[in-house]
C-alpha cells in the first residue's frame, strides 16, 4: 500500500491508509470524482 501510494502521487487520495483484518485500505477519487477503495490483503498476520 505505502509503495503503491508513493509510486502514484498524482492520485487524489481521500485520507490516510488504515489497518483492516489481513492488511490495509485507503480510498481515492477517480478523475470523475467517484470514490474507490484500494485494499491490500497481503499481511502475514491478521491486523485490526
Residue pairs with C-beta under 8 A, 6 or more apart in sequence:
1 17
1 23
1 24
1 25
1 26
1 38
1 40
2 17
4 38
4 40
5 11
5 13
5 17
5 26
11 28
12 28
12 29
13 26
13 27
13 28
14 26
14 27
14 28
14 29
14 35
15 26
15 27
16 26
17 24
17 25
17 26
18 24
18 25
18 26
19 47
19 48
20 39
20 47
20 48
21 46
21 47
21 48
22 41
22 43
22 46
22 47
22 48
23 39
23 40
23 41
23 42
23 43
23 47
24 39
24 40
24 43
24 47
25 37
25 38
25 39
25 40
26 37
26 38
27 35
27 36
27 37
27 38
28 35
28 36
28 38
29 35
29 36
30 36
